[in-house]
Amino acid sequence: MANSVQSDYQRVREAADLRIQLLRLENALIDQETGQRGYLLTKDIEFLEPFDEGVRYYAQVAASLLGQIESVPELTYLQEKVVRLIGMGESWKEEYGDAQIRKVMAGGTITNTELLRGKERFDSFRDLEAELLREVEIMRDERRVELLNGLYYLFAIIGVIFILIQFFKQYHLQKGLGRIASPIIQLDQAVASYKSGYIYSKLPVYREDDEIGRLVKNFDLMREEMEKEKHDLQETYRMINVLNQARSVEEAYRVALQSICSLVPCERLSIITRNGDRTFSIKAVFENGTFDYRDVPLEGEENDIYEMLQRGFSIFHNDWSKYRTNGSLTDALYEQGIRSSLHIILKKDFRVLGVLNLLSVEPNHFSALKKERLEMLSPMIVTALENATEATRIQDMALHDSLTGIWNRRHFDQSLDLFVKRYEQEGKNYPFSLILLDVDRFKVFNDTWGHPEGDLVLKHLAKLLETCVRPGDIPVRFGGEEFAVLLPKTRLEEAEIAAERIRKQLELESPSRKYTITASFGVAEWSEGFDRQDLIRLADEALYKAKESGRNRVHAHRQEQGGESA
C-alpha cells in the first residue's frame, strides 16, 4: 500500500513536470515573438539575439517535452497534441518569424495582413497550449484523487483491523479501543477532507510512540509539505504573472526580490550585476521589508563572484563564522549578524545576468531543495528582467527623435499635459512658457548644400538647445526644421530672454565655416482660459511675425487689456 501511495505521488509529480515543460515551451516562443517584434519595430539587430536564443531554447524544451511524453506510457495519449503544439510553434517561426525578419532585412515592409496572420498563428499556439494545460491539470487532479484514495483505503484498512480486534476482544480491549478508534476516525475525516481539496483539516492529538502515533506524525508532515508546496506554487505563479506585467526595470527587480523572499524567507536579498568595465555592483536590495534600487560598487568581493561565475555553479556559505567572501561589505554584514548565505547564478541558456544573493542570520539556513527551486526559477527571472529592460529601452526610444536624439513631439504632448495639470492645481504659482523656433530658409539651404548637410545642422541645433536650456526645460524636435522648448516655472519675459540667448548662440556657432545658421523664434506664455492648441498657435503666430520682420529674431506674444498684441 505504501508503494502504491508513493507511485501515485510520483504520477502527480510527472503531471506537474509536464505543466512546467509546457509553460517553458510558451516562454521560448514568447522570446522569439518579442525579439521579432522588436526588430520589426526598430530594425535593431540586437533584437535578433533574444529571437535566436528563443529558437534554441524552444528546440531544447520541445525535445525534453517529447522525451517525457515518450518515457511515460500513461502520457502517450497527449503525444499527438504535444507534437502538433510543437509543430505550430516551429511553423510560426519558419513562416512568420524568420520570414518577416528576412523580408525586413532585404528592405521590404511587413503588411498589416502579414502581421495579423502571424498573430493568429501565435494565438492558435497559445490556445492549443491552454487546452493542453487544462488536460494536464485535469489529469493531475485525477491522480491526486487516486493518491488520496490510496491513503483513504490505507486508513480504512487500519480501521477495519482495529474494529475486528474489538469484535474478538471486546471485553479486554473496550477501553483501549475507544482511545485508538478516535484518532482513526479523525484521520479518516481528514483524508475525506483532503480528497475534497481542503488540506487544512486538523489531525488528532496523538502523542504515543506506536504505529498510530508515527502514522499521525508522518501524515502531519505530509500535510505540512502539501501546504508548503501549494503556497510555493501559488507564489511562483504570482511572481511570474506580476513580473511579466512590470512596467519598469525597477518594478521588475522589486517584484522579483519580494517574491523570492516569500518563497525562501530570509533577512536580506540582493542582485549583483556585472558592469561594462568587468567590475560588479549591487543593483537592488530587499532587506527587512525595504527595497532599495541603486548601483552600489562591491569592495573586494569581486574575485569570489568572478570565480563562481567561471565555475558556473550556485553555492552555499553555511556558516560565515568559518568561511565567508572577503570584502568590506561582507565584513559589515557579518557585524550586523548575517551567518549564512545562498548565491544563485541568474542565467538562461548561456546568458548570465548576475548573481542572486540570499542572506540569513541563522547558520545553515538554506537547503539544497531551496537552491534547486531557485535555480529552476532563474531563467524565468532573467527573461522577465531582460524584457522589462528592453521594454524600458523601447519606450525611451519612442520618446526621442531618431535623427537628433532629443525629445520628440510625443514627449512634448505628454509634458504639456503635465504642465497644464500642474497649472490647474497651482494656478499662477506655476507659470510656464513655450518657445517655437524655425531654421531660417532651411529649404534653400538643403537645395544648396544637400540634405546630409541639412541633417548636420539639425543635429547641431539640437545639441545647442540641450546646452543652452536649464535643467528641467524640455527641448523638442517639433517637426522638420522646427524645434520647441517647454519652460516650466517661467514667465514670458524670462522665456524671451532664454530665446534671445539661444538665437545669439546659434548665430555665433555653426557646424561649418562655410555658412552661418540663423533661426526665428516665437514665444508665448500659458494663460487662464487657454487650451493646448491655443499656446502652440500663439507661439507659432509669434514665430511667423519674427520671420515677417526679417528673420533671425525673437518675437513674443503679449496679452493686453481689451485684446491681443504682439
GUVOMAR-864482 format. One line per 10 residues: their letters; for each residue x, y, z of C-alpha. Coordinates in steps of 0.05 Angstrom, whole numbers, plus 5000, padded with zeros to 4 digits. Layout:
a> X/Y/Z; ...;
This chain:
mansvqsdyq> 5000/5000/5000; 5057/5048/5017; 5089/5033/4950; 5023/5047/4916; 5018/5114/4951; 5090/5130/4931; 5074/5111/4859; 5012/5156/4859; 5053/5213/4886; 5105/5203/4831;
rvreaadlri> 5050/5205/4779; 5025/5272/4807; 5096/5299/4802; 5100/5275/4729; 5037/5315/4713; 5066/5377/4748; 5132/5369/4709; 5093/5365/4644; 5057/5430/4660; 5124/5464/4674;
qllrlenali> 5152/5440/4607; 5091/5468/4570; 5100/5535/4604; 5174/5535/4586; 5156/5520/4513; 5109/5580/4513; 5163/5625/4544; 5212/5604/4490; 5162/5623/4435; 5147/5688/4471;
dqetgqrgyl> 5222/5704/4470; 5222/5693/4394; 5160/5735/4384; 5188/5791/4428; 5254/5792/4390; 5218/5791/4323; 5170/5846/4342; 5227/5889/4369; 5267/5881/4305; 5207/5896/4260;
ltkdieflep> 5194/5959/4300; 5265/5985/4306; 5306/5945/4255; 5357/5939/4310; 5395/5873/4301; 5405/5868/4376; 5333/5843/4379; 5354/5782/4338; 5395/5756/4396; 5334/5740/4441;
fdegvryyaq> 5298/5714/4379; 5355/5665/4364; 5362/5645/4436; 5287/5633/4440; 5293/5587/4379; 5349/5547/4412; 5312/5543/4478; 5248/5523/4442; 5283/5465/4409; 5313/5442/4476;
vaasllgqie> 5246/5445/4512; 5210/5411/4454; 5259/5353/4455; 5253/5347/4531; 5177/5350/4527; 5174/5295/4474; 5223/5254/4514; 5180/5259/4576; 5117/5240/4537; 5150/5180/4505;
svpeltylqe> 5183/5156/4570; 5118/5154/4609; 5067/5107/4577; 5009/5139/4613; 5023/5205/4578; 5025/5179/4506; 4952/5199/4494; 4976/5271/4496; 5032/5258/4445; 4992/5278/4384;
kvvrligmge> 4971/5346/4413; 5041/5359/4440; 5072/5344/4371; 5020/5389/4339; 5035/5444/4390; 5110/5440/4378; 5097/5440/4302; 5053/5503/4308; 5110/5539/4344; 5161/5516/4293;
swkeeygdaq> 5115/5536/4235; 5104/5604/4265; 5180/5613/4269; 5191/5590/4197; 5131/5623/4163; 5127/5688/4203; 5186/5697/4250; 5244/5682/4202; 5206/5701/4140; 5186/5771/4165;
irkvmaggti> 5256/5785/4193; 5288/5765/4127; 5238/5807/4089; 5255/5869/4131; 5329/5854/4125; 5321/5854/4049; 5289/5923/4052; 5217/5901/4048; 5160/5920/4094; 5111/5877/4132;
tntellrgke> 5038/5889/4117; 4983/5890/4169; 4955/5827/4137; 5021/5791/4147; 5025/5815/4219; 4953/5793/4233; 4967/5724/4203; 5028/5716/4246; 4988/5738/4307; 4933/5689/4290;
rfdsfrdlea> 4984/5632/4286; 5015/5654/4352; 4945/5658/4385; 4929/5588/4357; 4992/5562/4391; 4971/5593/4458; 4900/5567/4451; 4925/5496/4439; 4974/5503/4496; 4918/5527/4542;
ellreveimr> 4877/5466/4521; 4936/5420/4537; 4947/5454/4604; 4874/5443/4621; 4880/5369/4604; 4944/5363/4645; 4910/5398/4703; 4851/5350/4699; 4900/5292/4696; 4938/5318/4756;
derrvellng> 4873/5327/4796; 4852/5256/4778; 4919/5230/4802; 4913/5270/4866; 4846/5238/4877; 4878/5169/4867; 4932/5188/4916; 4882/5209/4968; 4840/5147/4954; 4901/5105/4968;
lyylfaiigv> 4911/5140/5034; 4837/5133/5048; 4839/5058/5036; 4901/5052/5079; 4868/5085/5138; 4804/5047/5125; 4842/4981/5129; 4873/5002/5194; 4804/5020/5220; 4776/4952/5199;
ifiliqffkq> 4834/4917/5233; 4820/4952/5298; 4745/4940/5292; 4758/4865/5282; 4803/4866/5343; 4747/4899/5382; 4697/4847/5357; 4740/4788/5380; 4768/4821/5443; 4711/4867/5462;
yhlqkglgri> 4715/4856/5536; 4790/4862/5544; 4802/4918/5493; 4738/4960/5502; 4772/5017/5538; 4835/5016/5495; 4794/5011/5431; 4759/5076/5446; 4826/5110/5454; 4851/5081/5388;
aspiiqldqa> 4787/5090/5347; 4783/5164/5360; 4846/5184/5323; 4830/5134/5267; 4762/5167/5257; 4794/5236/5257; 4846/5212/5208; 4791/5184/5164; 4755/5251/5167; 4819/5287/5150;
vasyksgyiy> 4830/5241/5090; 4759/5254/5066; 4770/5329/5071; 4836/5324/5034; 4801/5285/4979; 4752/5343/4970; 4811/5391/4963; 4812/5420/5034; 4881/5406/5065; 4873/5446/5129;
sklpvyredd> 4832/5396/5169; 4861/5385/5238; 4894/5319/5255; 4882/5282/5321; 4926/5298/5380; 4961/5232/5389; 5029/5231/5423; 5041/5157/5438; 5102/5126/5405; 5068/5069/5368;
eigrlvknfd> 5045/5055/5297; 4986/5103/5300; 5028/5157/5333; 5080/5151/5279; 5026/5149/5226; 4994/5213/5253; 5063/5246/5256; 5081/5226/5185; 5013/5246/5159; 5021/5314/5192;
lmreemekek> 5089/5322/5160; 5059/5304/5092; 5002/5355/5103; 5053/5409/5120; 5093/5392/5058; 5029/5396/5015; 5012/5463/5046; 5082/5490/5033; 5083/5463/4962; 5016/5494/4948;
hdlqetyrmi> 5040/5561/4976; 5105/5558/4937; 5067/5541/4873; 5018/5598/4883; 5074/5647/4899; 5113/5624/4838; 5053/5634/4791; 5040/5702/4823; 5113/5723/4815; 5115/5703/4742;
nvlnqarsve> 5049/5738/4728; 5069/5803/4764; 5139/5802/4734; 5111/5797/4664; 5067/5857/4679; 5123/5900/4708; 5123/5969/4675; 5195/5987/4692; 5262/5955/4708; 5259/5979/4780;
eayrvalqsi> 5190/5948/4789; 5214/5882/4759; 5273/5879/4808; 5227/5896/4867; 5175/5843/4849; 5229/5790/4838; 5263/5802/4905; 5198/5807/4944; 5171/5743/4913; 5235/5704/4925;
cslvpcerls> 5233/5727/4998; 5163/5697/5003; 5188/5631/4974; 5252/5629/5015; 5245/5674/5076; 5310/5708/5097; 5333/5775/5124; 5367/5804/5062; 5365/5792/4987; 5404/5827/4932;
iitrngdrtf> 5421/5821/4859; 5492/5835/4835; 5504/5852/4762; 5568/5858/4722; 5588/5927/4694; 5619/5942/4627; 5687/5951/4659; 5685/5880/4688; 5671/5906/4758; 5609/5886/4798;
sikavfengt> 5554/5927/4831; 5495/5912/4875; 5435/5931/4831; 5378/5921/4881; 5370/5902/4954; 5309/5878/4993; 5323/5879/5068; 5273/5870/5125; 5215/5892/5080; 5251/5952/5049;
fdyrdvpleg> 5270/5956/4976; 5330/5997/4951; 5345/6005/4877; 5412/6036/4863; 5481/6015/4840; 5530/6003/4898; 5600/5981/4876; 5629/5920/4910; 5691/5929/4952; 5734/5867/4950;
eendiyemlq> 5682/5813/4936; 5693/5814/4860; 5744/5757/4858; 5698/5707/4893; 5639/5726/4848; 5681/5722/4785; 5707/5653/4806; 5636/5629/4819; 5613/5653/4750; 5672/5618/4718;
rgfsifhndw> 5654/5552/4753; 5581/5562/4733; 5552/5533/4798; 5509/5565/4852; 5540/5558/4921; 5525/5559/4997; 5563/5591/5053; 5530/5554/5111; 5569/5585/5168; 5601/5654/5160;
skyrtngslt> 5640/5645/5224; 5680/5591/5189; 5682/5619/5118; 5655/5679/5080; 5673/5721/5020; 5729/5771/5030; 5707/5844/5026; 5687/5905/5067; 5613/5896/5051; 5614/5824/5074;
dalyeqgirs> 5650/5843/5138; 5598/5896/5152; 5541/5846/5141; 5576/5797/5188; 5579/5850/5241; 5504/5861/5231; 5491/5788/5247; 5490/5752/5179; 5513/5680/5188; 5496/5642/5124;
slhiilkkdf> 5483/5656/5051; 5460/5624/4986; 5485/5651/4919; 5446/5633/4855; 5473/5649/4786; 5418/5683/4746; 5426/5654/4677; 5385/5630/4618; 5419/5584/4569; 5487/5616/4560;
rvlgvlnlls> 5468/5686/4583; 5488/5707/4653; 5451/5767/4683; 5484/5766/4751; 5480/5734/4820; 5421/5729/4867; 5443/5731/4940; 5402/5708/4999; 5429/5721/5069; 5404/5697/5137;
vepnhfsalk> 5422/5709/5210; 5416/5634/5222; 5474/5586/5205; 5455/5530/5156; 5390/5566/5139; 5390/5546/5066; 5379/5476/5038; 5394/5440/4973; 5319/5438/4958; 5314/5514/4963;
kerlemlspm> 5375/5521/4919; 5345/5475/4866; 5278/5512/4866; 5312/5579/4857; 5356/5551/4801; 5293/5528/4765; 5264/5598/4771; 5328/5631/4748; 5313/5631/4672; 5243/5660/4684;
ivtalenate> 5272/5716/4728; 5325/5731/4675; 5272/5733/4620; 5227/5780/4660; 5284/5827/4678; 5310/5828/4607; 5241/5840/4579; 5230/5898/4628; 5297/5927/4609; 5282/5921/4535;
atriqdmalh> 5212/5950/4543; 5241/6010/4580; 5293/6019/4525; 5240/6015/4470; 5195/6063/4508; 5252/6112/4516; 5268/6106/4441; 5195/6121/4425; 5200/6188/4461; 5264/6212/4426;
dsltgiwnrr> 5276/6238/4357; 5315/6187/4316; 5358/6239/4280; 5376/6289/4334; 5368/6247/4397; 5327/6299/4435; 5254/6292/4456; 5202/6284/4402; 5131/6311/4392; 5100/6253/4431;
hfdqsldlfv> 5141/6270/4493; 5124/6344/4482; 5049/6328/4484; 5056/6287/4547; 5098/6341/4581; 5050/6396/4561; 4992/6356/4591; 5031/6351/4657; 5046/6426/4657; 4973/6442/4645;
kryeqegkny> 4950/6397/4702; 5002/6429/4748; 4977/6498/4728; 4905/6477/4742; 4927/6455/4811; 4971/6514/4829; 4946/6569/4783; 4992/6629/4774; 5042/6598/4822; 5062/6552/4765;
pfslilldvd> 5072/6594/4702; 5103/6563/4641; 5121/6585/4571; 5135/6557/4502; 5189/6575/4452; 5180/6554/4379; 5239/6564/4332; 5249/6550/4259; 5314/6548/4219; 5314/6607/4170;
rfkvfndtwg> 5309/6589/4096; 5322/6515/4111; 5293/6491/4045; 5341/6537/4007; 5398/6512/4050; 5381/6439/4034; 5376/6455/3959; 5444/6489/3962; 5484/6445/4009; 5446/6379/4006;
hpegdlvlkh> 5404/6340/4056; 5463/6308/4092; 5489/6377/4110; 5418/6396/4130; 5416/6337/4177; 5482/6361/4207; 5451/6429/4220; 5391/6398/4255; 5436/6356/4299; 5478/6417/4315;
laklletcvr> 5417/6457/4335; 5391/6400/4379; 5457/6396/4416; 5459/6472/4424; 5389/6471/4454; 5408/6418/4504; 5469/6460/4524; 5432/6527/4529; 5369/6507/4566; 5363/6497/4641;
pgdipvrfgg> 5355/6431/4677; 5281/6417/4676; 5269/6453/4609; 5246/6406/4553; 5278/6416/4484; 5239/6381/4429; 5244/6370/4355; 5175/6393/4336; 5177/6371/4263; 5222/6382/4203;
eefavllpkt> 5267/6442/4217; 5221/6467/4273; 5241/6459/4346; 5207/6476/4412; 5227/6487/4484; 5178/6480/4542; 5200/6522/4602; 5167/6505/4669; 5161/6559/4723; 5178/6612/4671;
rleeaeiaae> 5144/6678/4654; 5141/6707/4584; 5197/6757/4596; 5244/6702/4622; 5227/6657/4563; 5241/6715/4515; 5310/6725/4547; 5323/6650/4541; 5302/6650/4467; 5348/6710/4453;
rirkqleles> 5406/6674/4486; 5395/6613/4442; 5388/6657/4380; 5454/6692/4393; 5490/6626/4408; 5464/6595/4343; 5486/6656/4303; 5556/6652/4333; 5564/6576/4327; 5557/6538/4262;
psrkytitas> 5572/6466/4246; 5615/6490/4188; 5656/6552/4170; 5624/6551/4100; 5558/6581/4124; 5521/6614/4181; 5457/6587/4210; 5402/6631/4240; 5333/6617/4266; 5270/6656/4282;
fgvaewsegf> 5236/6649/4349; 5164/6655/4374; 5149/6658/4448; 5082/6651/4486; 5062/6641/4558; 5004/6598/4583; 4946/6639/4607; 4880/6625/4642; 4827/6601/4592; 4878/6572/4542;
drqdlirlad> 4875/6502/4515; 4936/6465/4490; 4927/6486/4418; 4920/6560/4438; 4990/6560/4467; 5020/6527/4405; 4981/6572/4358; 5002/6637/4392; 5075/6616/4394; 5070/6597/4321;
ealykakesg> 5039/6664/4304; 5095/6700/4341; 5145/6658/4302; 5112/6678/4236; 5117/6751/4255; 5190/6742/4272; 5201/6716/4201; 5159/6772/4171; 5202/6822/4209; 5266/6799/4176;
rnrvhahrqe> 5282/6731/4208; 5338/6717/4259; 5299/6750/4315; 5254/6734/4375; 5181/6754/4376; 5137/6745/4437; 5062/6743/4440; 5035/6790/4494; 4964/6796/4521; 4939/6866/4533;
qggesa> 4875/6892/4564; 4820/6893/4511; 4853/6843/4465; 4917/6812/4440; 4981/6846/4416; 5049/6821/4395;
